[in-house]
Amino acid sequence: MKTKQQKVGKIGEDMAVKFLKKKSYKIIERNFIAGKYGEIDIIAKDKGELVFVEVKTKTDEQFGSPEQEFTYQKKKKMRRAIQNYL
C-alpha cells in the first residue's frame, strides 16, 4: 500500500509526463532504478537529446520549495545514476 507521500509523488510525475508530452518530448522511461545511485524519475528525448528529469511534488511550501529539495547531494547522486543509465 502506498503512503500519502508516494501517491502525491506519483501524481506529480504523471503531471510532469503530461507536460513533457505536450511539449513533444518522447518519454523513454519512468522510475529508472540506477542501482545504489537511486532512481531517475523520467528519462525523455527532445530533438535527439536525452533529458533526465527529477520531479519534486509539493502540496505546500511548509518544508521548503521543490528547488530547495534538489540539493547538491541529490544532484551528485543523479549524475551517477545518469552515468549508470548511459
N, C-alpha and C positions, 0 to 999 in steps of 0.2 A: 504494500500500500504506500502510495506516495505521500510525502509530507506536504503541507501547505506551501512551503518554500519551493519544493520541486515542481508543484503544479503551476505556481506563478512563473517559475523559470521556463517551463515548457510553453506557457502562453507567450512569454517574451520571445522565445526562439521562433515560435510559429509566426509571430508578427514580423520578426526580422526577415524570415524567409519570404513571406508575402511581399514585404517592401523590396527586397532584392530582386525577386522575380518581376515585380512591376517595373523595375529599372533595367530589365533584360539580363540580369545575371543568371547564369546556369548553376543550379545547386548540384554540386558534385557529391557531397557527403555531409551528414549531420552527426554530431556527437562522436567524432573520431577519437578513439582511445589510443593515445600515444604512449603506451607502456607506463613507466614510472613518472613520465612527464605530465600526465593528466589527460585532458580532453580538449579538443578543438570543437567549439560549438557548431560552426558552419564553415565548410570549405566550398567556395564558389568559383566561377570563372567569369571574367568580364573582359571582352575583347582580347582573348588569348592570354590574359594574365590570371594567375591563381590568386584568390583573395581569401584570407583567413580571418574569420570573424569571431570575436569574443562578445557574447551577449551578457549584459548585466541588467536584469529586470528589477525595478524597484517599485514598491507600492507607495512609498513616500520617501522623503529625504531625511528621516529621523536619524539614520546612521550614516549619512553622507550621500553624495551623488554617485551615480554609476562610474563617472570618471575617477573619482577618488578610490573606488574599489579596484581599479585596474592598476595595481601597484607595480613598482619596479620588479619585485619578486615574481609576480604573475606574468609580466612581460617576458622576463628571463625564462620562466618555465614554458611559456607559449613558444618562444623561439626554438627551444629544444624539441618541443612537440612537433613544430613545423619541420625541423630537420629530420625528425623521425618519419614524418609523412613523406617527405621528398626522397 
